[in-house]
Amino acid sequence: MMYTTAQGDTWDMIAYKMLGKEALMVQIMLLNPDHISTSIFSAGTKLILPEITVTEELYADLPPWKV
């Protein structure tokens, strides 16, 4: 999945906005090593986002009865 940044986006903002959890920013960063030194993005940067399933990552820290 691809994401095109908006002015002012940050790694954690993108992870939360697109994947629902800020902690997933690490996976986004690993998929986009050319931009690893960027803290705040300009508009128009294309980033690869990880393909995740809901139960795999988004709710991994919840007990089974809440998934």
N, C-alpha and C positions, 0 to 999 in steps of 0.2 A: 504494500500500500504506500502511496506517495502523499506527502503533505507539502504545501507551499506556504512558507512563513508569512505572517503579517508583521508589520513594523512593530518592534518591541517584544516579540515572542522570546521566551526563554525555554530552555530544555524542559524544566519542570512544568511550565505552563502548557507546552505542547503535549506532554505526557498526560496531564490531567484532562485537557480539553479533548484530546483525540482517543485516549485509551482508558480514561477514568481513574488513573492512579499516578500520582507524582513519582513514585518509586520506579516506574517503568522508564524513566528518563535514561537510566543506565543502558537499557537495551537499545534505545534510539541512538544514543551516543556511539555505541559500539557498531551500529550499522552505518554511521556517517562519520568516519574518522577524518575526513577532509575538513570538517567543521568543528572538530573537538575543542579548538581554542576559542570558539565563539561563545560569548556569554549572553549577549542580547543580539537577536537577529534583525537584519534589515528585511524589508518586504521582498518577496520573490525568491527566496532560497528554497530549493527543492530538497526535501529530506525523505529518506526511506523510513517507514515505520514498520515495526515488527507485526507479524500476523499472530494474534493471540486468541485463545478461546476464553470465554468468560470464566469457566471453572479453573482453567490453568493458572491464570495470573491475577485477574481482577479480584477474585475472592479467595485467593490462596490462604490468606491469613484469618479467614472466618471458620468457625466450627462447621462440620458437615451439615448439620441441621439448618444452617442459615444460607446455604448455597442454593 
